[in-house]
Amino acid sequence: MPLTQDQVAIIKATVPILETRGDEITKHFYTKMLDENETVRPFFNSTHQQDFAQPKALAGALLAYAKNIENLEALGGLVERIVQKHCSLNVLPEHYPIVGKYLLNALVEILGKDVANDDVIAAWDAAYQALADILIEAEGNVYDANEQAHGGWRGYRDFRVAMKVPEAENVISFYLKPVDDKPILTPQPGQYLGFKFSMESGDVYTRQYSISHEFLENEPYYRISIKRIPGGLISKFFHDQVREGDVIQVTPPYGELILDEKNTTDPVVMIGAGIGVTPLVAMTPKAVAAGRDVTFVQCDRDPAHQPFAKFFEEMKQKPNFHYKGFFSNKSVELPANSVNERLNKDNLKAIMDQYKGDTDIYLVGPPPFMHDVRKYFSEFANDKLHVHYEFFGPTTE
């Protein structure tokens, strides 16, 4: 049921409250819901709760929704990101009322009944249900499409770890093949897989990891490459406990950051920091094979922590592939075409000044890196540079 004009007015009137107290509301929401409800707990990364990244991301999403309540098409990119992420978590229609209940309760418990009165709660209830209906329908369509596609499936499927291969000092690749030996869905370059783990403690966790290779029909496997994160429960689990032959639960490929193959003659610049290079590594061979000029800008600490060194050396043999490495730690020996400095506005501009026409930029990395590089591109003010991006971790942007 659509919102009434009075309800729309109420939602818009709450924008200043969300701007000043949104983080407080969402922190309370997550704390209560995750303490009291085991059903939805696996959907949320505990690390992102501890550093408040997830509450901040939700606060930003609620604010964007409230600001655009009369023009939801303006949220197109945000909605698509949410749909893809939800599908990788296997979120189902029955989960939405749980989230809605705790969200409305958080509004009352933080703002008080004088501010979050019956009319405000009724308006936000209607607004939440309207958004839930949009997401449920979109997610249902994605689930159906993946299930009906060749090699596709719905929910989780058992995959066996066929190989476990070190990529760098703190990165390991895992090669995954289906236990049933049936075909698997062809991913679009740049997509990720969802995983579910039941630990010995009885706790259930979910994560997403990018497919990190060029998928070939005659080699039906997925490769993911995982960086050991200090304090990271699941990355430690993968590195220390997952063995070749182990079986893990995997969703179909999801994700909206994919290689745009419509403009096949436009040059491409891939910019990745740390383990953020993984989806870009999956995109690069296809772009190179299509004859596009590809520059890959890799940012990392030092060559010992550089994943996919062998891949880059092989790609450097291609005449239309160009590599630029930026390593922040002083190193005795660097890969060819690399420097001992961080990527900054000046050296990025020197790279981008080579491109005069339409150019596709693919940008992936942790939020601080992404914030800086996106700011550089906005300051370049060049409408020929088309930036596609994905944050590794929750984001409000």
Phi, psi and chi 1 to 4 in degrees:
 res  aa     phi    psi   chi1   chi2   chi3   chi4
   1 MET       -  128.9 -179.7 -177.5  -63.6      -
   2 PRO   -67.3  156.1   22.8  -31.6      -      -
   3 LEU   -71.2  147.8  -82.6   69.0      -      -
   4 THR   -76.5  165.0   67.0      -      -      -
   5 GLN   -61.6  -36.8  -76.5  -56.3  -54.1      -
   6 ASP   -64.1  -40.6  -73.9  -14.2      -      -
   7 GLN   -67.5  -39.3  -72.0  173.0  -27.1      -
   8 VAL   -60.0  -44.1  168.4      -      -      -
   9 ALA   -62.1  -38.7      -      -      -      -
  10 ILE   -66.3  -44.2  -70.6  171.3      -      -
  11 ILE   -59.6  -45.0  -64.0  -61.6      -      -
  12 LYS   -64.1  -33.5  -68.3  168.3   68.9  174.9
  13 ALA   -70.9  -19.7      -      -      -      -
  14 THR   -86.0   -3.3   61.4      -      -      -
  15 VAL   -56.3  -48.2  165.4      -      -      -
  16 PRO   -59.6  -33.3  -24.0   35.1      -      -
  17 ILE   -67.4  -43.7  -63.2  171.3      -      -
  18 LEU   -65.4  -33.1  -67.4  175.1      -      -
  19 GLU   -66.2  -34.1  -71.2  175.7  -31.0      -
  20 THR   -99.1  -27.9   57.4      -      -      -
  21 ARG  -127.5   11.2  -56.4 -168.0   68.3 -176.3
  22 GLY   -58.5  -45.0      -      -      -      -
  23 ASP   -60.8  -41.2  -71.0   -4.2      -      -
  24 GLU   -62.8  -42.7 -172.9 -178.0   -4.5      -
  25 ILE   -63.8  -46.9  -67.4  166.1      -      -
  26 THR   -73.3  -32.4   54.3      -      -      -
  27 LYS   -61.1  -45.4  -74.2  177.0 -171.3  175.8
  28 HIS   -64.1  -42.3 -177.3   77.6      -      -
  29 PHE   -56.7  -51.9  155.1   75.2      -      -
  30 TYR   -64.7  -42.9  -83.6  120.0      -      -
  31 THR   -58.7  -48.9  -60.7      -      -      -
  32 LYS   -66.6  -47.7  -69.5  -86.7  -74.0 -174.6
  33 MET   -64.6  -44.4 -177.5  176.2   69.6      -
  34 LEU   -74.8  -26.9  -61.3 -176.6      -      -
  35 ASP   -72.1  -34.1  -78.5  -11.1      -      -
  36 GLU  -104.6  -12.6  -62.6  176.5    3.1      -
  37 ASN  -133.2  107.3 -160.7  -70.0      -      -
  38 GLU   -74.4  -20.4  -65.7 -177.3   -0.4      -
  39 THR   -62.4  -43.0  -57.1      -      -      -
  40 VAL   -99.2   -6.6  -62.1      -      -      -
  41 ARG   -56.3  -40.6 -167.5  178.9  -60.0  155.1
  42 PRO   -64.0  -16.7  -23.0   34.3      -      -
  43 PHE   -74.1  -13.3  -62.7  149.8      -      -
  44 PHE  -118.1  134.7  -58.5   95.1      -      -
  45 ASN   -78.9  117.1 -172.6  -36.0      -      -
  46 SER   -61.9  -31.4   58.5      -      -      -
  47 THR   -61.9  -39.5  -58.8      -      -      -
  48 HIS   -75.9  -12.4  -62.7  153.0      -      -
  49 GLN   -81.2  -41.9  -61.2  -57.7  -42.0      -
  50 GLN   -64.5  -37.9  -66.9  164.1    9.0      -
  51 ASP   -95.1    8.6   62.5   11.5      -      -
  52 PHE    63.9   16.4  -57.6  119.0      -      -
  53 ALA   -66.4  -41.9      -      -      -      -
  54 GLN   -69.6  -45.2 -148.5  146.7   34.1      -
  55 PRO   -58.1  -39.3  -28.2   36.2      -      -
  56 LYS   -65.2  -38.4  -75.8 -178.7  177.8  -66.9
  57 ALA   -64.2  -43.7      -      -      -      -
  58 LEU   -65.8  -40.4  176.5   60.3      -      -
  59 ALA   -59.1  -42.3      -      -      -      -
  60 GLY   -64.3  -38.4      -      -      -      -
  61 ALA   -68.7  -41.5      -      -      -      -
  62 LEU   -63.0  -41.3  -73.4  174.6      -      -
  63 LEU   -63.9  -43.6  179.1   59.5      -      -
  64 ALA   -62.0  -39.8      -      -      -      -
  65 TYR   -64.0  -45.4 -177.6   48.6      -      -
  66 ALA   -64.3  -41.0      -      -      -      -
  67 LYS   -66.9  -29.1  -76.3 -177.7  172.4  179.5
  68 ASN  -110.9   25.0  -66.5  -78.0      -      -
  69 ILE   -60.2  -24.4 -166.2   68.1      -      -
  70 GLU   -98.0   -0.6  -68.5 -176.2  -70.8      -
  71 ASN  -146.7   69.4  179.7   27.7      -      -
  72 LEU   -67.4  -18.0  -65.1 -175.5      -      -
  73 GLU   -62.0  -25.4  -81.4  144.1   13.0      -
  74 ALA   -65.9  -16.8      -      -      -      -
  75 LEU   -93.4   10.0  -61.7  174.7      -      -
  76 GLY   -47.2  -49.8      -      -      -      -
  77 GLY   -64.4  -41.4      -      -      -      -
  78 LEU   -64.9  -44.5  174.6   61.9      -      -
  79 VAL   -61.5  -43.4  170.1      -      -      -
  80 GLU   -64.0  -39.6 -179.0   59.1   21.9      -
  81 ARG   -61.9  -42.8  -78.3 -163.4  -66.3  -84.4
  82 ILE   -63.9  -44.3  -67.9  172.0      -      -
  83 VAL   -58.9  -48.4  166.7      -      -      -
  84 GLN   -63.5  -42.2  -66.0  -68.6  -39.7      -
  85 LYS   -65.1  -44.9 -176.3   68.3  174.6  -73.1
  86 HIS   -59.3  -42.1  -79.8 -171.3      -      -
  87 CYS   -64.8  -36.1  -70.8      -      -      -
  88 SER   -69.4  -16.7   75.8      -      -      -
  89 LEU   -97.4   -5.4  -66.2  164.7      -      -
  90 ASN    60.8   42.6 -157.6   35.8      -      -
  91 VAL   -68.9  135.5  170.7      -      -      -
  92 LEU  -121.4  162.7  -59.4  173.7      -      -
  93 PRO   -53.9  -34.3  -29.0   36.5      -      -
  94 GLU   -70.1  -11.2   56.3  -97.1   33.4      -
  95 HIS   -82.1  -23.5  -62.7  132.7      -      -
  96 TYR   -64.7  -42.5  -79.6   89.4      -      -
  97 PRO   -60.6  -31.8  -24.7   34.8      -      -
  98 ILE   -63.8  -49.6  -61.7  170.5      -      -
  99 VAL   -63.1  -44.0  174.1      -      -      -
 100 GLY   -59.4  -41.8      -      -      -      -
 101 LYS   -59.5  -48.6  167.6 -170.0  164.5 -176.0
 102 TYR   -72.2  -30.2  -77.3   94.7      -      -
 103 LEU   -67.0  -46.0 -177.2   58.7      -      -
 104 LEU   -65.7  -39.4  -63.8  178.3      -      -
 105 ASN   -62.0  -38.3  -73.4  -11.2      -      -
 106 ALA   -64.6  -37.8      -      -      -      -
 107 LEU   -60.0  -45.4  -70.8  171.6      -      -
 108 VAL   -68.4  -46.0  174.8      -      -      -
 109 GLU   -70.2  -29.0  -69.2  164.0    3.4      -
 110 ILE   -90.9  -41.8  -66.1  -59.5      -      -
 111 LEU   -89.5  -21.2  -58.8  178.0      -      -
 112 GLY    84.9  159.4      -      -      -      -
 113 LYS   -74.5  -16.7  -69.0 -172.4  177.0  179.7
 114 ASP   -69.7  -37.7  -72.8  -17.0      -      -
 115 VAL   -88.5  -52.8  175.6      -      -      -
 116 ALA   -88.3   67.1      -      -      -      -
 117 ASN   -79.4 -177.1   57.5   36.4      -      -
 118 ASP   -58.6  -39.0  -70.4  -12.8      -      -
 119 ASP   -68.0  -40.0  -71.0  -20.6      -      -
 120 VAL   -65.7  -44.6  168.7      -      -      -
 121 ILE   -66.1  -39.2  -66.1  -57.1      -      -
 122 ALA   -63.0  -39.4      -      -      -      -
 123 ALA   -66.9  -44.4      -      -      -      -
 124 TRP   -71.5  -29.4  -93.3  104.4      -      -
 125 ASP   -63.2  -46.6 -173.8   15.4      -      -
 126 ALA   -65.4  -40.0      -      -      -      -
 127 ALA   -66.4  -42.1      -      -      -      -
 128 TYR   -63.1  -43.3  174.7   79.6      -      -
 129 GLN   -65.7  -36.6 -169.3   55.9   55.7      -
 130 ALA   -63.5  -43.1      -      -      -      -
 131 LEU   -67.6  -41.3  180.0   58.6      -      -
 132 ALA   -59.1  -41.1      -      -      -      -
 133 ASP   -62.7  -40.6  -70.9  -16.0      -      -
 134 ILE   -61.9  -47.1  -68.2  169.9      -      -
 135 LEU   -68.0  -42.7  -65.2  175.3      -      -
 136 ILE   -61.1  -43.3  -70.9  169.0      -      -
 137 GLU   -65.4  -46.1 -179.8  179.6    5.0      -
 138 ALA   -64.4  -42.1      -      -      -      -
 139 GLU   -67.0  -37.6  -71.5  156.1   14.8      -
 140 GLY   -60.7  -40.5      -      -      -      -
 141 ASN   -64.5  -39.8  -68.9  -21.9      -      -
 142 VAL   -67.9  -44.6  172.9      -      -      -
 143 TYR   -57.8  -45.6  -74.0  136.2      -      -
 144 ASP   -62.7  -45.5  -71.5  -15.7      -      -
 145 ALA   -61.8  -42.7      -      -      -      -
 146 ASN   -68.4  -36.4  -86.0  -11.2      -      -
 147 GLU   -68.5  -35.1 -175.2  175.9   30.6      -
 148 GLN   -86.2  -15.4  -66.4  162.7   14.0      -
 149 ALA   -72.6  156.3      -      -      -      -
 150 HIS   -58.9  125.3  176.0   70.3      -      -
 151 GLY    79.6    3.3      -      -      -      -
 152 GLY   -83.9  171.6      -      -      -      -
 153 TRP  -160.9  170.4   68.1   97.7      -      -
 154 ARG  -116.3  138.2 -180.0 -175.4  -70.8 -100.2
 155 GLY    76.3 -138.1      -      -      -      -
 156 TYR  -104.3  148.6  -68.6   99.5      -      -
 157 ARG  -135.4  145.2 -178.5  173.6  171.5 -174.3
 158 ASP   -78.6  127.6  -74.0  -16.8      -      -
 159 PHE  -124.2  146.0  -83.3   69.7      -      -
 160 ARG  -102.7  140.0 -179.4  171.8  -74.4  106.6
 161 VAL   -74.9  107.2  178.0      -      -      -
 162 ALA   -82.2  -36.7      -      -      -      -
 163 MET  -147.2  151.0  -73.6 -165.8  -62.4      -
 164 LYS  -130.0  111.3 -178.2  178.0  178.5 -179.5
 165 VAL  -127.0  123.8  179.3      -      -      -
 166 PRO   -64.7  137.4  -18.2   31.3      -      -
 167 GLU  -110.4  -27.8  -65.5  -72.6   -6.4      -
 168 ALA  -162.5 -178.0      -      -      -      -
 169 GLU   -57.7  -32.9 -168.2  170.8  -69.4      -
 170 ASN  -127.1   20.2   59.5  -15.9      -      -
 171 VAL  -131.3  132.2  177.9      -      -      -
 172 ILE  -126.6  137.5  -64.6  176.5      -      -
 173 SER   -97.4  142.6  -75.1      -      -      -
 174 PHE  -121.6  124.4  -62.2   82.2      -      -
 175 TYR   -98.2  123.1  -68.1   70.1      -      -
 176 LEU  -116.0  129.1  -48.7  174.9      -      -
 177 LYS  -124.8  145.7  -67.4 -172.3  174.7 -177.7
 178 PRO   -67.7  138.0   25.7  -34.4      -      -
 179 VAL   -62.2  -35.6  169.8      -      -      -
 180 ASP   -81.4   -1.7   59.3   16.5      -      -
 181 ASP    60.0   16.6  -70.8  -35.2      -      -
 182 LYS   -87.8  166.5  -67.4 -179.3  179.4  178.5
 183 PRO   -58.2  155.6  -24.6   34.6      -      -
 184 ILE  -122.4  156.1   56.3  177.1      -      -
 185 LEU   -65.0  135.0 -166.8   64.3      -      -
 186 THR   -75.0  120.1  -60.9      -      -      -
 187 PRO   -80.3  156.6   30.7  -33.4      -      -
 188 GLN   -84.9  138.5  -62.3 -174.7   70.2      -
 189 PRO   -56.4  121.5  -23.8   33.9      -      -
 190 GLY   115.5  -11.4      -      -      -      -
 191 GLN   -80.1  168.9  -70.6 -170.4  -51.5      -
 192 TYR  -126.6  168.7   53.3   79.6      -      -
 193 LEU  -113.7  150.4  -57.8  169.0      -      -
 194 GLY  -100.6  146.7      -      -      -      -
 195 PHE  -131.5  147.4  -63.7   82.1      -      -
 196 LYS  -128.6  134.6 -176.5  169.4   73.0  171.9
 197 PHE  -128.7  133.6  -48.0   91.5      -      -
 198 SER  -106.2  114.6  -62.5      -      -      -
 199 MET   -86.8  165.6  -49.4  -63.2  -87.0      -
 200 GLU   -59.3  -28.2  -70.4 -176.9    1.5      -
 201 SER   -69.7  -13.0   63.3      -      -      -
 202 GLY    95.5  -11.8      -      -      -      -
 203 ASP   -72.7  145.6  -67.0  -32.1      -      -
 204 VAL  -113.9  134.3  177.7      -      -      -
 205 TYR  -128.8  152.7  -64.8   89.5      -      -
 206 THR  -126.8  149.1   56.4      -      -      -
 207 ARG  -148.6  165.8  -69.9  -66.9 -172.8  -86.6
 208 GLN  -125.6  137.3  -64.7   79.4   35.0      -
 209 TYR  -134.9  136.1  -67.6  106.6      -      -
 210 SER   -68.9  143.9  -64.4      -      -      -
 211 ILE   -70.0  129.6  -63.9  167.5      -      -
 212 SER  -115.8   27.8   63.4      -      -      -
 213 HIS  -149.7  167.1   71.8  115.5      -      -
 214 GLU   -79.0  119.2  179.1 -173.4   17.9      -
 215 PHE   -78.0  130.7 -176.5   88.2      -      -
 216 LEU  -121.0  135.6  -59.1  174.0      -      -
 217 GLU   -60.8  -31.9  -65.4  -70.0  -13.3      -
 218 ASN   -86.1    1.0   61.2  -15.6      -      -
 219 GLU  -131.7   74.6  -62.4  179.0   12.3      -
 220 PRO   -76.5   84.6   28.2  -32.3      -      -
 221 TYR  -147.4  162.6   66.6   86.8      -      -
 222 TYR  -112.6  142.1  -62.0  131.2      -      -
 223 ARG  -116.5  131.5 -174.9 -178.4   76.9  174.0
 224 ILE  -120.3  151.7   58.5  169.6      -      -
 225 SER  -129.8  120.3  -57.6      -      -      -
 226 ILE  -116.6  128.2  -60.7  175.7      -      -
 227 LYS   -89.1  134.4  176.3 -178.2  177.0  179.8
 228 ARG   -70.7  118.7 -178.7 -170.9  -72.4  -86.7
 229 ILE   -99.5  125.8  -54.9  -63.1      -      -
 230 PRO   -54.7  122.1  -25.4   34.3      -      -
 231 GLY    81.1   -0.7      -      -      -      -
 232 GLY   -80.6  114.9      -      -      -      -
 233 LEU   -63.6  -48.1  177.5   67.8      -      -
 234 ILE   -79.1  -36.5  -60.3  -57.4      -      -
 235 SER   -64.4  -37.8   67.8      -      -      -
 236 LYS   -64.5  -41.3 -177.9  178.1 -173.6  -62.3
 237 PHE   -60.2  -46.6  170.1   74.5      -      -
 238 PHE   -62.2  -48.1 -101.5  105.2      -      -
 239 HIS   -66.3  -42.4  -84.5 -119.1      -      -
 240 ASP   -96.0  -27.7  -64.1  -14.7      -      -
 241 GLN  -117.5  -30.5  -62.6 -175.1   42.4      -
 242 VAL   -73.3  128.0  173.6      -      -      -
 243 ARG  -119.7  160.9  -58.2  -77.0 -176.9  -98.5
 244 GLU   -59.7  132.7  -67.9 -179.1   -3.1      -
 245 GLY    99.5  -18.1      -      -      -      -
 246 ASP   -67.8  152.5  -73.5   -6.0      -      -
 247 VAL  -109.9  131.4  174.5      -      -      -
 248 ILE  -130.4  159.0   53.5 -179.4      -      -
 249 GLN   -95.6  131.8  -67.9 -175.7  -66.8      -
 250 VAL  -135.4  139.0 -175.1      -      -      -
 251 THR   -87.4  169.8   70.7      -      -      -
 252 PRO   -63.7  167.5  -19.8   32.0      -      -
 253 PRO   -66.7  139.9  -18.1   31.3      -      -
 254 TYR  -137.8  173.3  -66.8  108.2      -      -
 255 GLY   123.0  139.7      -      -      -      -
 256 GLU   -98.5  -11.5   80.5  -70.9  -12.9      -
 257 LEU   -84.6   98.5 -178.2   75.4      -      -
 258 ILE  -132.4  159.3   56.8  176.3      -      -
 259 LEU   -63.7  123.2 -178.3   66.9      -      -
 260 ASP   -79.1  111.1 -177.8   -3.0      -      -
 261 GLU  -101.3    9.0  -61.2 -179.5   64.6      -
 262 LYS   -74.4  -45.0  -66.7 -168.2  -69.5  -71.6
 263 ASN   -95.6   73.5  -57.7  -44.2      -      -
 264 THR   -73.9   -7.3   53.9      -      -      -
 265 THR  -100.3  -12.5   60.2      -      -      -
 266 ASP   -70.4  139.6  -69.7  -13.9      -      -
 267 PRO   -66.7  161.6   21.2  -29.5      -      -
 268 VAL  -129.0  138.0  178.6      -      -      -
 269 VAL  -122.1  117.4  178.7      -      -      -
 270 MET   -96.4  127.4  -51.9  -75.1 -170.3      -
 271 ILE  -127.5  113.5  -54.7  174.7      -      -
 272 GLY  -132.5  141.9      -      -      -      -
 273 ALA  -116.1  132.8      -      -      -      -
 274 GLY    58.0 -135.7      -      -      -      -
 275 ILE   -74.5   -4.6 -159.7   62.5      -      -
 276 GLY   -63.9  -10.5      -      -      -      -
 277 VAL   -72.4  -14.7  -61.1      -      -      -
 278 THR   -55.4  -52.0   48.5      -      -      -
 279 PRO   -66.2  -28.9   23.1  -32.7      -      -
 280 LEU   -69.8  -34.9  -53.4 -178.9      -      -
 281 VAL   -62.6  -35.7  165.9      -      -      -
 282 ALA   -69.9  -32.4      -      -      -      -
 283 MET   -78.2  -35.5  -65.5 -179.1 -169.8      -
 284 THR   -58.0  -49.0  -64.4      -      -      -
 285 PRO   -57.7  -37.4  -25.2   36.0      -      -
 286 LYS   -68.9  -41.3 -164.1  157.6 -167.1  177.8
 287 ALA   -64.7  -40.7      -      -      -      -
 288 VAL   -66.1  -44.4  169.4      -      -      -
 289 ALA   -63.3  -27.8      -      -      -      -
 290 ALA   -78.1   -1.5      -      -      -      -
 291 GLY    87.9    6.8      -      -      -      -
 292 ARG   -76.6  145.9  -57.9  174.2   74.4  171.5
 293 ASP   -75.6  121.3 -175.7   85.8      -      -
 294 VAL  -122.2  123.1  177.5      -      -      -
 295 THR  -109.8  128.8  -65.7      -      -      -
 296 PHE  -112.8  117.6 -158.5  113.3      -      -
 297 VAL  -104.0  111.1  179.3      -      -      -
 298 GLN  -108.5  128.2 -176.3  179.1   27.2      -
 299 CYS  -118.1  126.8  -54.6      -      -      -
 300 ASP  -156.8  179.6 -141.3  -48.3      -      -
 301 ARG   -71.9  -51.8  -68.9  161.5   54.5 -171.3
 302 ASP  -165.2  168.1   51.9   53.6      -      -
 303 PRO   -59.5  -28.6  -28.6   37.3      -      -
 304 ALA   -64.8  -28.2      -      -      -      -
 305 HIS  -101.9   10.6  -66.0   88.0      -      -
 306 GLN   -83.8  110.9  175.4 -157.2   20.4      -
 307 PRO   -76.8  152.4   26.4  -30.2      -      -
 308 PHE    68.1   31.5  -47.5  115.0      -      -
 309 ALA   -58.6  -41.6      -      -      -      -
 310 LYS   -63.7  -42.1 -178.5  179.9  177.0 -177.9
 311 PHE   -57.5  -46.3  166.0   80.8      -      -
 312 PHE   -66.4  -37.5  -69.9  117.7      -      -
 313 GLU   -63.8  -38.6  -70.7  -54.5  -47.2      -
 314 GLU   -66.9  -42.4  -68.8  173.2   -8.0      -
 315 MET   -66.5  -29.2  -67.4  -55.4  -60.1      -
 316 LYS   -63.7  -15.8  -72.6  174.7 -172.5  176.7
 317 GLN   -76.6  -13.9  -52.6  -52.2  -50.2      -
 318 LYS   -82.9  131.2  -51.5  -73.1 -174.6 -179.6
 319 PRO   -65.5  -23.5   21.5  -32.0      -      -
 320 ASN  -101.0   16.8   55.7  -34.9      -      -
 321 PHE  -115.2  132.6  178.3   85.1      -      -
 322 HIS  -131.3  133.5  -40.2  -75.3      -      -
 323 TYR  -113.6  136.9  177.7   84.8      -      -
 324 LYS  -131.9  119.2  -54.1  -76.0 -174.9 -177.7
 325 GLY  -109.0  135.7      -      -      -      -
 326 PHE  -124.5  112.3  -68.7   86.0      -      -
 327 PHE  -116.6  123.3  -64.5   93.0      -      -
 328 SER   -77.5  -30.9   54.6      -      -      -
 329 ASN   -86.0  142.0  -67.3   -8.8      -      -
 330 LYS   -64.5  127.2  -64.9  -61.3 -179.9 -175.2
 331 SER  -127.4  143.3  -56.1      -      -      -
 332 VAL   -69.9  -41.9  176.1      -      -      -
 333 GLU  -126.8  127.0 -170.8  172.3  -17.8      -
 334 LEU  -116.5  153.0  -68.2  172.7      -      -
 335 PRO   -61.7  158.8  -17.6   29.2      -      -
 336 ALA   -57.6  146.2      -      -      -      -
 337 ASN    62.9   38.1  -58.7  -43.6      -      -
 338 SER  -128.2  156.9  -60.7      -      -      -
 339 VAL  -135.6  158.2  -67.8      -      -      -
 340 ASN   -91.9   70.9 -100.0  141.7      -      -
 341 GLU  -160.7  162.2   57.7 -174.2   69.9      -
 342 ARG   -80.3  154.4  -65.6  179.9 -178.1  -84.0
 343 LEU   -68.7  127.7 -176.6   68.2      -      -
 344 ASN  -133.5 -178.1   56.8   42.3      -      -
 345 LYS   -62.2  -40.3 -178.2  178.5  177.6 -178.5
 346 ASP   -69.0  -47.9  -69.0  -22.9      -      -
 347 ASN   -73.7  -26.3   51.0   39.0      -      -
 348 LEU   -68.6  -40.6  178.2   60.2      -      -
 349 LYS   -62.3  -37.2 -171.8  173.4 -170.9  -55.8
 350 ALA   -62.1  -35.5      -      -      -      -
 351 ILE   -71.0  -47.7  -65.7  170.4      -      -
 352 MET   -72.6  -23.3  -60.8  -44.4  -54.8      -
 353 ASP   -64.7  -14.6  -79.6  -11.2      -      -
 354 GLN   -74.2  -16.6  -58.2  171.5   55.4      -
 355 TYR  -105.7  117.6  -62.8   92.5      -      -
 356 LYS  -101.8  -23.9  -53.5  -56.8 -178.6 -174.8
 357 GLY  -107.9 -165.0      -      -      -      -
 358 ASP   -59.8  130.2  -73.2  -51.1      -      -
 359 THR  -139.4  132.4  -56.4      -      -      -
 360 ASP   -90.5  127.2  -78.2  -31.8      -      -
 361 ILE  -111.0  128.5  -42.0  -65.7      -      -
 362 TYR  -115.2  121.2  -68.2   89.2      -      -
 363 LEU  -126.1  120.7  176.9   60.5      -      -
 364 VAL  -140.9  136.3 -172.6      -      -      -
 365 GLY   171.3 -176.0      -      -      -      -
 366 PRO   -69.4  157.2   22.9  -31.2      -      -
 367 PRO   -52.6  -45.2  -31.4   37.5      -      -
 368 PRO   -61.2  -42.0  -23.1   34.7      -      -
 369 PHE   -61.9  -46.0  170.6   83.3      -      -
 370 MET   -63.5  -41.1  -62.0  -73.3  -68.9      -
 371 HIS   -58.7  -45.8  178.3  -88.2      -      -
 372 ASP   -65.6  -47.8  -70.6  -15.2      -      -
 373 VAL   -69.6  -38.7  178.3      -      -      -
 374 ARG   -62.9  -36.8  -71.5  179.9   65.3 -146.8
 375 LYS   -62.7  -41.4 -177.8  171.7  178.7  -73.4
 376 TYR   -58.9  -45.9  -58.3  153.4      -      -
 377 PHE   -64.3  -38.6  -84.4  109.8      -      -
 378 SER   -64.5  -34.5   68.2      -      -      -
 379 GLU   -74.5  -25.0  -68.0  170.7   -5.3      -
 380 PHE   -66.1  -28.9  -64.7  160.9      -      -
 381 ALA    51.3   47.4      -      -      -      -
 382 ASN  -115.7  107.6 -175.8  -16.2      -      -
 383 ASP   -75.8    0.4   60.1    7.4      -      -
 384 LYS   -85.4  -13.1  -63.8  -71.9 -172.3  179.5
 385 LEU   -95.1  112.0  -56.4  178.3      -      -
 386 HIS  -101.8  105.3  -50.9  -68.0      -      -
 387 VAL   -93.1  121.2 -179.3      -      -      -
 388 HIS  -110.8  133.9  -44.9  -93.9      -      -
 389 TYR  -143.8  160.2   64.1   91.3      -      -
 390 GLU  -149.0  129.8 -178.9  170.5  -89.3      -
 391 PHE   -84.6  142.5  -69.9   80.6      -      -
 392 PHE   -94.4   99.4  -91.5   31.9      -      -
 393 GLY   121.2  163.9      -      -      -      -
 394 PRO   -61.6  149.9  -18.0   29.5      -      -
 395 THR  -149.6  150.8  174.6      -      -      -
 396 THR   -94.1   -1.4   60.4      -      -      -
 397 GLU   -98.6      -  -61.0 -171.4   45.6      -
